[in-house]
Amino acid sequence: MREIKGHIINPTNDALSLVAMDEKGQGNANHHYQVTHDNSTLVDVRFQNGPINEHGVNGLTNEVLLEIVADRLRGFQDGEYRCKENACALTHIEEAQHWLQQRTIERMRRGVEGTHKK
C-alpha cells in the first residue's frame, strides 16, 4: 500500500485518505485505489488490469474517470458556481482526454491496442 497526499489542501480533502492498494503493474502504474474516511471505505476504484482480449473488461479507464470529473465541472459551470478556475480545470481535463484518445487512435492504427506491445 502507498499513501497518496497530492489532494490535501482543505479540511474536506484533509479528512480523506487516498491509498494505492496494489503493487505497480507491468506499465508501472497501480490498478487499485481506495478513498477512506474514519476507517470507512468511501470509494474503491479499480482500473483495467491487463489487455481486454486476455483479461476482459475488469476496471475503469483513465478516460472514464476523467469524464466523470469533466461532467461534474460542466455542471458547476452551468450553475451558480461558474468560475475561471473551474473553466481552466475543465479545459485541461479535456486536453488530457484528447491526448489519451490520440494515443489510442495511434495504437489502433499500429495494431497494438489491447496488448502490452508499445
N, CA, C and O atoms as a GROMACS GRO file, in nm:
protein
  472
    1MET      N    1   0.085  -0.119   0.000
    1MET     CA    2   0.000   0.000   0.000
    1MET      C    3   0.089   0.124   0.000
    1MET      O    4   0.196   0.128   0.061
    2ARG      N    5   0.039   0.226  -0.071
    2ARG     CA    6   0.115   0.351  -0.081
    2ARG      C    7   0.019   0.466  -0.062
    2ARG      O    8  -0.076   0.483  -0.140
    3GLU      N    9   0.043   0.548   0.041
    3GLU     CA   10  -0.043   0.663   0.067
    3GLU      C   11  -0.011   0.774  -0.032
    3GLU      O   12   0.105   0.801  -0.063
    4ILE      N   13  -0.117   0.839  -0.081
    4ILE     CA   14  -0.104   0.949  -0.178
    4ILE      C   15  -0.162   1.074  -0.112
    4ILE      O   16  -0.271   1.069  -0.054
    5LYS      N   17  -0.089   1.186  -0.119
    5LYS     CA   18  -0.132   1.305  -0.046
    5LYS      C   19  -0.146   1.429  -0.132
    5LYS      O   20  -0.163   1.539  -0.079
    6GLY      N   21  -0.140   1.416  -0.264
    6GLY     CA   22  -0.146   1.532  -0.352
    6GLY      C   23  -0.277   1.608  -0.349
    6GLY      O   24  -0.284   1.721  -0.396
    7HIS      N   25  -0.383   1.547  -0.294
    7HIS     CA   26  -0.515   1.610  -0.290
    7HIS      C   27  -0.536   1.695  -0.165
    7HIS      O   28  -0.634   1.770  -0.157
    8ILE      N   29  -0.447   1.686  -0.069
    8ILE     CA   30  -0.467   1.752   0.061
    8ILE      C   31  -0.442   1.902   0.049
    8ILE      O   32  -0.332   1.946   0.017
    9ILE      N   33  -0.550   1.981   0.075
    9ILE     CA   34  -0.539   2.127   0.067
    9ILE      C   35  -0.640   2.198   0.157
    9ILE      O   36  -0.620   2.315   0.191
   10ASN      N   37  -0.747   2.131   0.196
   10ASN     CA   38  -0.851   2.194   0.278
   10ASN      C   39  -0.910   2.090   0.373
   10ASN      O   40  -0.880   1.972   0.358
   11PRO      N   41  -0.993   2.131   0.470
   11PRO     CA   42  -1.044   2.035   0.569
   11PRO      C   43  -1.115   1.913   0.509
   11PRO      O   44  -1.101   1.803   0.561
   12THR      N   45  -1.191   1.932   0.402
   12THR     CA   46  -1.259   1.817   0.341
   12THR      C   47  -1.158   1.717   0.287
   12THR      O   48  -1.164   1.599   0.319
   13ASN      N   49  -1.065   1.766   0.206
   13ASN     CA   50  -0.964   1.676   0.148
   13ASN      C   51  -0.867   1.623   0.252
   13ASN      O   52  -0.818   1.511   0.240
   14ASP      N   53  -0.839   1.703   0.356
   14ASP     CA   54  -0.751   1.657   0.464
   14ASP      C   55  -0.809   1.534   0.532
   14ASP      O   56  -0.734   1.448   0.578
   15ALA      N   57  -0.941   1.523   0.538
   15ALA     CA   58  -1.008   1.414   0.608
   15ALA      C   59  -1.018   1.287   0.523
   15ALA      O   60  -1.056   1.182   0.574
   16LEU      N   61  -0.984   1.297   0.394
   16LEU     CA   62  -0.994   1.182   0.304
   16LEU      C   63  -0.857   1.120   0.284
   16LEU      O   64  -0.762   1.188   0.246
   17SER      N   65  -0.848   0.992   0.308
   17SER     CA   66  -0.724   0.919   0.288
   17SER      C   67  -0.729   0.848   0.153
   17SER      O   68  -0.826   0.779   0.123
   18LEU      N   69  -0.625   0.866   0.072
   18LEU     CA   70  -0.616   0.803  -0.060
   18LEU      C   71  -0.497   0.709  -0.059
   18LEU      O   72  -0.385   0.749  -0.027
   19VAL      N   73  -0.522   0.583  -0.095
   19VAL     CA   74  -0.417   0.482  -0.090
   19VAL      C   75  -0.418   0.399  -0.218
   19VAL      O   76  -0.524   0.354  -0.263
   20ALA      N   77  -0.300   0.380  -0.277
   20ALA     CA   78  -0.284   0.281  -0.385
   20ALA      C   79  -0.271   0.147  -0.314
   20ALA      O   80  -0.180   0.127  -0.233
   21MET      N   81  -0.362   0.054  -0.343
   21MET     CA   82  -0.373  -0.069  -0.267
   21MET      C   83  -0.285  -0.183  -0.319
   21MET      O   84  -0.252  -0.275  -0.244
   22ASP      N   85  -0.248  -0.177  -0.445
   22ASP     CA   86  -0.175  -0.288  -0.506
   22ASP      C   87  -0.033  -0.248  -0.542
   22ASP      O   88   0.006  -0.131  -0.530
   23GLU      N   89   0.044  -0.344  -0.586
   23GLU     CA   90   0.177  -0.317  -0.639
   23GLU      C   91   0.162  -0.263  -0.781
   23GLU      O   92   0.063  -0.292  -0.848
   24LYS      N   93   0.257  -0.185  -0.825
   24LYS     CA   94   0.254  -0.134  -0.962
   24LYS      C   95   0.263  -0.251  -1.059
   24LYS      O   96   0.336  -0.348  -1.036
   25GLY      N   97   0.188  -0.240  -1.169
   25GLY     CA   98   0.183  -0.346  -1.268
   25GLY      C   99   0.288  -0.330  -1.376
   25GLY      O  100   0.384  -0.254  -1.362
   26GLN      N  101   0.268  -0.404  -1.486
   26GLN     CA  102   0.364  -0.407  -1.596
   26GLN      C  103   0.394  -0.269  -1.652
   26GLN      O  104   0.508  -0.242  -1.689
   27GLY      N  105   0.296  -0.181  -1.658
   27GLY     CA  106   0.318  -0.046  -1.710
   27GLY      C  107   0.365   0.053  -1.605
   27GLY      O  108   0.369   0.173  -1.630
   28ASN      N  109   0.400   0.003  -1.485
   28ASN     CA  110   0.448   0.084  -1.373
   28ASN      C  111   0.340   0.171  -1.311
   28ASN      O  112   0.369   0.274  -1.250
   29ALA      N  113   0.214   0.131  -1.326
   29ALA     CA  114   0.102   0.204  -1.266
   29ALA      C  115   0.022   0.110  -1.176
   29ALA      O  116   0.016  -0.011  -1.199
   30ASN      N  117  -0.040   0.168  -1.075
   30ASN     CA  118  -0.128   0.091  -0.988
   30ASN      C  119  -0.264   0.073  -1.056
   30ASN      O  120  -0.299   0.147  -1.147
   31HIS      N  121  -0.339  -0.026  -1.009
   31HIS     CA  122  -0.470  -0.056  -1.065
   31HIS      C  123  -0.582  -0.050  -0.961
   31HIS      O  124  -0.700  -0.059  -0.997
   32HIS      N  125  -0.548  -0.036  -0.834
   32HIS     CA  126  -0.649  -0.040  -0.728
   32HIS      C  127  -0.622   0.071  -0.627
   32HIS      O  128  -0.514   0.079  -0.568
   33TYR      N  129  -0.722   0.156  -0.608
   33TYR     CA  130  -0.712   0.268  -0.515
   33TYR      C  131  -0.832   0.266  -0.421
   33TYR      O  132  -0.941   0.223  -0.458
   34GLN      N  133  -0.811   0.314  -0.299
   34GLN     CA  134  -0.921   0.331  -0.203
   34GLN      C  135  -0.917   0.470  -0.144
   34GLN      O  136  -0.811   0.525  -0.113
   35VAL      N  137  -1.037   0.526  -0.128
   35VAL     CA  138  -1.054   0.652  -0.056
   35VAL      C  139  -1.131   0.617   0.071
   35VAL      O  140  -1.239   0.558   0.066
   36THR      N  141  -1.074   0.655   0.186
   36THR     CA  142  -1.140   0.625   0.313
   36THR      C  143  -1.154   0.752   0.396
   36THR      O  144  -1.085   0.851   0.377
   37HIS      N  145  -1.248   0.743   0.490
   37HIS     CA  146  -1.268   0.849   0.590
   37HIS      C  147  -1.308   0.780   0.719
   37HIS      O  148  -1.401   0.698   0.720
   38ASP      N  149  -1.241   0.810   0.827
   38ASP     CA  150  -1.268   0.748   0.958
   38ASP      C  151  -1.272   0.596   0.947
   38ASP      O  152  -1.363   0.532   1.000
   39ASN      N  153  -1.174   0.538   0.880
   39ASN     CA  154  -1.161   0.392   0.864
   39ASN      C  155  -1.276   0.327   0.789
   39ASN      O  156  -1.294   0.206   0.797
   40SER      N  157  -1.352   0.406   0.717
   40SER     CA  158  -1.463   0.353   0.637
   40SER      C  159  -1.434   0.381   0.490
   40SER      O  160  -1.404   0.494   0.452
   41THR      N  161  -1.444   0.278   0.406
   41THR     CA  162  -1.418   0.295   0.263
   41THR      C  163  -1.531   0.372   0.198
   41THR      O  164  -1.647   0.330   0.205
   42LEU      N  165  -1.498   0.483   0.135
   42LEU     CA  166  -1.596   0.562   0.061
   42LEU      C  167  -1.601   0.519  -0.085
   42LEU      O  168  -1.708   0.508  -0.145
   43VAL      N  169  -1.483   0.495  -0.142
   43VAL     CA  170  -1.473   0.459  -0.284
   43VAL      C  171  -1.361   0.358  -0.301
   43VAL      O  172  -1.252   0.372  -0.246
   44ASP      N  173  -1.390   0.255  -0.379
   44ASP     CA  174  -1.291   0.155  -0.416
   44ASP      C  175  -1.281   0.161  -0.568
   44ASP      O  176  -1.374   0.121  -0.638
   45VAL      N  177  -1.169   0.211  -0.620
   45VAL     CA  178  -1.153   0.232  -0.764
   45VAL      C  179  -1.057   0.127  -0.819
   45VAL      O  180  -0.944   0.113  -0.773
   46ARG      N  181  -1.105   0.055  -0.919
   46ARG     CA  182  -1.021  -0.045  -0.986
   46ARG      C  183  -1.011  -0.009  -1.133
   46ARG      O  184  -1.112   0.008  -1.201
   47PHE      N  185  -0.888   0.002  -1.181
   47PHE     CA  186  -0.862   0.032  -1.321
   47PHE      C  187  -0.841  -0.097  -1.399
   47PHE      O  188  -0.809  -0.202  -1.342
   48GLN      N  189  -0.861  -0.088  -1.530
   48GLN     CA  190  -0.835  -0.202  -1.617
   48GLN      C  191  -0.696  -0.256  -1.588
   48GLN      O  192  -0.598  -0.182  -1.583
   49ASN      N  193  -0.690  -0.387  -1.571
   49ASN     CA  194  -0.563  -0.452  -1.540
   49ASN      C  195  -0.538  -0.559  -1.645
   49ASN      O  196  -0.595  -0.668  -1.639
   50GLY      N  197  -0.452  -0.528  -1.740
   50GLY     CA  198  -0.420  -0.622  -1.847
   50GLY      C  199  -0.501  -0.596  -1.973
   50GLY      O  200  -0.603  -0.527  -1.969
   51PRO      N  201  -0.456  -0.651  -2.085
   51PRO     CA  202  -0.527  -0.634  -2.211
   51PRO      C  203  -0.667  -0.694  -2.206
   51PRO      O  204  -0.686  -0.803  -2.151
   52ILE      N  205  -0.764  -0.625  -2.263
   52ILE     CA  206  -0.903  -0.670  -2.261
   52ILE      C  207  -0.919  -0.806  -2.329
   52ILE      O  208  -0.993  -0.891  -2.280
   53ASN      N  209  -0.849  -0.827  -2.441
   53ASN     CA  210  -0.865  -0.954  -2.511
   53ASN      C  211  -0.805  -1.072  -2.433
   53ASN      O  212  -0.832  -1.187  -2.467
   54GLU      N  213  -0.726  -1.046  -2.330
   54GLU     CA  214  -0.672  -1.152  -2.244
   54GLU      C  215  -0.748  -1.162  -2.112
   54GLU      O  216  -0.768  -1.273  -2.061
   55HIS      N  217  -0.789  -1.048  -2.055
   55HIS     CA  218  -0.847  -1.045  -1.920
   55HIS      C  219  -0.992  -0.998  -1.916
   55HIS      O  220  -1.054  -1.000  -1.810
   56GLY      N  221  -1.048  -0.956  -2.030
   56GLY     CA  222  -1.181  -0.898  -2.031
   56GLY      C  223  -1.179  -0.760  -1.968
   56GLY      O  224  -1.075  -0.714  -1.920
   57VAL      N  225  -1.293  -0.694  -1.969
   57VAL     CA  226  -1.304  -0.563  -1.903
   57VAL      C  227  -1.314  -0.588  -1.754
   57VAL      O  228  -1.408  -0.652  -1.708
   58ASN      N  229  -1.216  -0.539  -1.678
   58ASN     CA  230  -1.215  -0.565  -1.534
   58ASN      C  231  -1.195  -0.439  -1.450
   58ASN      O  232  -1.169  -0.447  -1.330
   59GLY      N  233  -1.208  -0.322  -1.514
   59GLY     CA  234  -1.193  -0.198  -1.438
   59GLY      C  235  -1.214  -0.076  -1.524
   59GLY      O  236  -1.237  -0.085  -1.645
   60LEU      N  237  -1.204   0.040  -1.460
   60LEU     CA  238  -1.219   0.168  -1.528
   60LEU      C  239  -1.097   0.199  -1.613
   60LEU      O  240  -0.991   0.137  -1.599
   61THR      N  241  -1.114   0.296  -1.701
   61THR     CA  242  -1.001   0.352  -1.775
   61THR      C  243  -0.978   0.494  -1.725
   61THR      O  244  -1.064   0.553  -1.659
   62ASN      N  245  -0.861   0.547  -1.756
   62ASN     CA  246  -0.833   0.688  -1.723
   62ASN      C  247  -0.938   0.777  -1.787
   62ASN      O  248  -0.982   0.875  -1.727
   63GLU      N  249  -0.978   0.742  -1.911
   63GLU     CA  250  -1.074   0.824  -1.984
   63GLU      C  251  -1.208   0.833  -1.912
   63GLU      O  252  -1.269   0.939  -1.907
   64VAL      N  253  -1.254   0.722  -1.855
   64VAL     CA  254  -1.382   0.721  -1.782
   64VAL      C  255  -1.373   0.810  -1.658
   64VAL      O  256  -1.463   0.889  -1.631
   65LEU      N  257  -1.265   0.796  -1.584
   65LEU     CA  258  -1.250   0.876  -1.462
   65LEU      C  259  -1.241   1.025  -1.495
   65LEU      O  260  -1.300   1.107  -1.425
   66LEU      N  261  -1.167   1.060  -1.599
   66LEU     CA  262  -1.159   1.200  -1.641
   66LEU      C  263  -1.295   1.252  -1.685
   66LEU      O  264  -1.328   1.368  -1.658
   67GLU      N  265  -1.374   1.169  -1.753
   67GLU     CA  266  -1.506   1.214  -1.799
   67GLU      C  267  -1.600   1.240  -1.681
   67GLU      O  268  -1.684   1.331  -1.688
   68ILE      N  269  -1.587   1.163  -1.574
   68ILE     CA  270  -1.668   1.188  -1.454
   68ILE      C  271  -1.636   1.326  -1.398
   68ILE      O  272  -1.727   1.403  -1.367
   69VAL      N  273  -1.508   1.357  -1.384
   69VAL     CA  274  -1.467   1.488  -1.330
   69VAL      C  275  -1.507   1.599  -1.426
   69VAL      O  276  -1.553   1.705  -1.381
   70ALA      N  277  -1.492   1.578  -1.556
   70ALA     CA  278  -1.532   1.679  -1.655
   70ALA      C  279  -1.682   1.706  -1.646
   70ALA      O  280  -1.724   1.821  -1.651
   71ASP      N  281  -1.761   1.601  -1.634
   71ASP     CA  282  -1.906   1.618  -1.624
   71ASP      C  283  -1.944   1.699  -1.499
   71ASP      O  284  -2.032   1.785  -1.505
   72ARG      N  285  -1.878   1.671  -1.390
   72ARG     CA  286  -1.904   1.745  -1.265
   72ARG      C  287  -1.868   1.893  -1.281
   72ARG      O  288  -1.944   1.980  -1.239
   73LEU      N  289  -1.752   1.921  -1.340
   73LEU     CA  290  -1.712   2.061  -1.361
   73LEU      C  291  -1.806   2.132  -1.459
   73LEU      O  292  -1.835   2.250  -1.441
   74ARG      N  293  -1.853   2.061  -1.563
   74ARG     CA  294  -1.950   2.122  -1.655
   74ARG      C  295  -2.078   2.160  -1.580
   74ARG      O  296  -2.138   2.263  -1.608
   75GLY      N  297  -2.118   2.075  -1.486
   75GLY     CA  298  -2.234   2.107  -1.404
   75GLY      C  299  -2.214   2.234  -1.324
   75GLY      O  300  -2.301   2.321  -1.321
   76PHE      N  301  -2.098   2.245  -1.259
   76PHE     CA  302  -2.068   2.368  -1.185
   76PHE      C  303  -2.068   2.488  -1.278
   76PHE      O  304  -2.120   2.594  -1.243
   77GLN      N  305  -2.011   2.473  -1.397
   77GLN     CA  306  -2.002   2.585  -1.492
   77GLN      C  307  -2.138   2.625  -1.547
   77GLN      O  308  -2.155   2.738  -1.593
   78ASP      N  309  -2.235   2.535  -1.543
   78ASP     CA  310  -2.371   2.566  -1.588
   78ASP      C  311  -2.457   2.623  -1.476
   78ASP      O  312  -2.574   2.654  -1.498
   79GLY      N  313  -2.402   2.636  -1.356
   79GLY     CA  314  -2.479   2.683  -1.242
   79GLY      C  315  -2.415   2.802  -1.174
   79GLY      O  316  -2.336   2.876  -1.233
   80GLU      N  317  -2.451   2.819  -1.048
   80GLU     CA  318  -2.407   2.937  -0.974
   80GLU      C  319  -2.261   2.930  -0.930
   80GLU      O  320  -2.208   3.028  -0.878
   81TYR      N  321  -2.194   2.816  -0.950
   81TYR     CA  322  -2.054   2.804  -0.910
   81TYR      C  323  -1.957   2.819  -1.026
   81TYR      O  324  -1.841   2.777  -1.018
   82ARG      N  325  -2.004   2.880  -1.136
   82ARG     CA  326  -1.918   2.907  -1.252
   82ARG      C  327  -1.803   2.996  -1.207
   82ARG      O  328  -1.823   3.094  -1.136
   83CYS      N  329  -1.682   2.960  -1.251
   83CYS     CA  330  -1.566   3.045  -1.220
   83CYS      C  331  -1.452   3.014  -1.317
   83CYS      O  332  -1.451   2.911  -1.385
   84LYS      N  333  -1.357   3.104  -1.320
   84LYS     CA  334  -1.241   3.090  -1.408
   84LYS      C  335  -1.162   2.963  -1.375
   84LYS      O  336  -1.117   2.893  -1.465
   85GLU      N  337  -1.145   2.935  -1.247
   85GLU     CA  338  -1.066   2.820  -1.205
   85GLU      C  339  -1.128   2.688  -1.253
   85GLU      O  340  -1.057   2.600  -1.302
   86ASN      N  341  -1.261   2.676  -1.240
   86ASN     CA  342  -1.328   2.556  -1.290
   86ASN      C  343  -1.314   2.546  -1.441
   86ASN      O  344  -1.293   2.437  -1.495
   87ALA      N  345  -1.325   2.660  -1.511
   87ALA     CA  346  -1.311   2.661  -1.657
   87ALA      C  347  -1.172   2.615  -1.697
   87ALA      O  348  -1.157   2.536  -1.791
   88CYS      N  349  -1.070   2.663  -1.628
   88CYS     CA  350  -0.932   2.622  -1.659
   88CYS      C  351  -0.912   2.474  -1.630
   88CYS      O  352  -0.851   2.402  -1.710
   89ALA      N  353  -0.963   2.427  -1.517
   89ALA     CA  354  -0.950   2.285  -1.483
   89ALA      C  355  -1.019   2.200  -1.590
   89ALA      O  356  -0.964   2.098  -1.633
   90LEU      N  357  -1.139   2.240  -1.632
   90LEU     CA  358  -1.213   2.166  -1.734
   90LEU      C  359  -1.135   2.164  -1.866
   90LEU      O  360  -1.127   2.060  -1.931
   91THR      N  361  -1.079   2.276  -1.904
   91THR     CA  362  -1.001   2.283  -2.028
   91THR      C  363  -0.885   2.184  -2.024
   91THR      O  364  -0.859   2.115  -2.123
   92HIS      N  365  -0.816   2.177  -1.912
   92HIS     CA  366  -0.700   2.087  -1.903
   92HIS      C  367  -0.743   1.941  -1.897
   92HIS      O  368  -0.673   1.854  -1.950
   93ILE      N  369  -0.855   1.913  -1.834
   93ILE     CA  370  -0.906   1.775  -1.835
   93ILE      C  371  -0.944   1.735  -1.977
   93ILE      O  372  -0.914   1.624  -2.020
   94GLU      N  373  -1.010   1.825  -2.049
   94GLU     CA  374  -1.046   1.796  -2.188
   94GLU      C  375  -0.922   1.777  -2.274
   94GLU      O  376  -0.921   1.694  -2.364
   95GLU      N  377  -0.817   1.853  -2.247
   95GLU     CA  378  -0.691   1.836  -2.320
   95GLU      C  379  -0.630   1.699  -2.288
   95GLU      O  380  -0.580   1.631  -2.378
   96ALA      N  381  -0.634   1.660  -2.162
   96ALA     CA  382  -0.583   1.528  -2.124
   96ALA      C  383  -0.662   1.418  -2.195
   96ALA      O  384  -0.604   1.321  -2.244
   97GLN      N  385  -0.795   1.434  -2.201
   97GLN     CA  386  -0.878   1.337  -2.273
   97GLN      C  387  -0.837   1.330  -2.420
   97GLN      O  388  -0.827   1.221  -2.476
   98HIS      N  389  -0.815   1.444  -2.481
   98HIS     CA  390  -0.774   1.449  -2.622
   98HIS      C  391  -0.647   1.368  -2.644
   98HIS      O  392  -0.640   1.287  -2.736
   99TRP      N  393  -0.546   1.388  -2.560
   99TRP     CA  394  -0.418   1.321  -2.580
   99TRP      C  395  -0.428   1.172  -2.552
   99TRP      O  396  -0.361   1.093  -2.618
  100LEU      N  397  -0.509   1.132  -2.456
  100LEU     CA  398  -0.531   0.989  -2.434
  100LEU      C  399  -0.602   0.926  -2.553
  100LEU      O  400  -0.570   0.813  -2.592
  101GLN      N  401  -0.698   0.999  -2.611
  101GLN     CA  402  -0.767   0.948  -2.731
  101GLN      C  403  -0.670   0.939  -2.848
  101GLN      O  404  -0.675   0.842  -2.925
  102GLN      N  405  -0.582   1.037  -2.863
  102GLN     CA  406  -0.483   1.033  -2.972
  102GLN      C  407  -0.391   0.912  -2.955
  102GLN      O  408  -0.355   0.847  -3.053
  103ARG      N  409  -0.353   0.883  -2.833
  103ARG     CA  410  -0.270   0.766  -2.806
  103ARG      C  411  -0.342   0.639  -2.849
  103ARG      O  412  -0.284   0.553  -2.914
  104THR      N  413  -0.471   0.628  -2.814
  104THR     CA  414  -0.549   0.510  -2.851
  104THR      C  415  -0.562   0.498  -3.002
  104THR      O  416  -0.546   0.389  -3.057
  105ILE      N  417  -0.593   0.608  -3.068
  105ILE     CA  418  -0.607   0.608  -3.215
  105ILE      C  419  -0.477   0.561  -3.280
  105ILE      O  420  -0.479   0.480  -3.373
  106GLU      N  421  -0.365   0.611  -3.231
  106GLU     CA  422  -0.234   0.572  -3.286
  106GLU      C  423  -0.205   0.424  -3.261
  106GLU      O  424  -0.154   0.355  -3.349
  107ARG      N  425  -0.238   0.376  -3.142
  107ARG     CA  426  -0.218   0.233  -3.111
  107ARG      C  427  -0.308   0.146  -3.198
  107ARG      O  428  -0.265   0.039  -3.243
  108MET      N  429  -0.429   0.190  -3.222
  108MET     CA  430  -0.519   0.115  -3.311
  108MET      C  431  -0.462   0.112  -3.453
  108MET      O  432  -0.466   0.008  -3.519
  109ARG      N  433  -0.411   0.224  -3.499
  109ARG     CA  434  -0.354   0.232  -3.633
  109ARG      C  435  -0.238   0.134  -3.648
  109ARG      O  436  -0.222   0.072  -3.754
  110ARG      N  437  -0.158   0.119  -3.543
  110ARG     CA  438  -0.043   0.029  -3.548
  110ARG      C  439  -0.079  -0.116  -3.516
  110ARG      O  440   0.005  -0.205  -3.527
  111GLY      N  441  -0.206  -0.139  -3.477
  111GLY     CA  442  -0.250  -0.275  -3.447
  111GLY      C  443  -0.200  -0.329  -3.314
  111GLY      O  444  -0.190  -0.451  -3.297
  112VAL      N  445  -0.169  -0.241  -3.218
  112VAL     CA  446  -0.120  -0.286  -3.089
  112VAL      C  447  -0.214  -0.251  -2.973
  112VAL      O  448  -0.185  -0.283  -2.858
  113GLU      N  449  -0.326  -0.186  -3.003
  113GLU     CA  450  -0.423  -0.153  -2.898
  113GLU      C  451  -0.476  -0.282  -2.838
  113GLU      O  452  -0.505  -0.378  -2.910
  114GLY      N  453  -0.489  -0.285  -2.705
  114GLY     CA  454  -0.538  -0.404  -2.637
  114GLY      C  455  -0.428  -0.507  -2.610
  114GLY      O  456  -0.457  -0.621  -2.575
  115THR      N  457  -0.302  -0.466  -2.627
  115THR     CA  458  -0.189  -0.554  -2.598
  115THR      C  459  -0.088  -0.477  -2.513
  115THR      O  460  -0.104  -0.358  -2.488
  116HIS      N  461   0.014  -0.547  -2.468
  116HIS     CA  462   0.123  -0.482  -2.394
  116HIS      C  463   0.233  -0.434  -2.487
  116HIS      O  464   0.336  -0.386  -2.440
  117LYS      N  465   0.213  -0.448  -2.618
  117LYS     CA  466   0.315  -0.402  -2.713
  117LYS      C  467   0.317  -0.251  -2.716
  117LYS      O  468   0.214  -0.186  -2.698
  118LYS      N  469   0.435  -0.194  -2.742
  118LYS     CA  470   0.450  -0.048  -2.750
  118LYS      C  471   0.415   0.000  -2.888
  118LYS      O  472   0.421   0.121  -2.914
   0.00000   0.00000   0.00000
